[in-house]
Amino acid sequence: ARLRDAAATLVCGLGGGKTIDAAKLAAHGIGVPCVVLPTLASNDAPCSALSVLYTADGAVDGVDFYPANPAAVLVDTQLVADAPLRYLVSGTGDAMATCYEAESVAAAP
């Protein structure tokens, strides 16, 4: 409601996957573009047209699908490169799962 009341014309998401997913959800909710600035390479949230939804306890609660990916992805490559190695390893595993995810999205109503 606050974004709509402020007449926002763009939503920016800066951070990791959950933060970026929240920005995409907010942007879609008010019908404006989303620009994302990922700080980690641990997931594919910056380039996907969906948001994973969570309960207050952190359990997956669902997925919202959007008609388009974020309008832009801006990356500070040095910031991402300086992150702990485990985030890059996690992102590699996430990228390997992209084929399965793409098939699931394509099959979604």
Helices and strands as residue ranges (DSSP letters): H 2-5, E 11-15, H 17-30, E 34-38, G 45-47, E 50-54, E 60-65, E 72-73, H 77-82, H 85-96, H 98-107
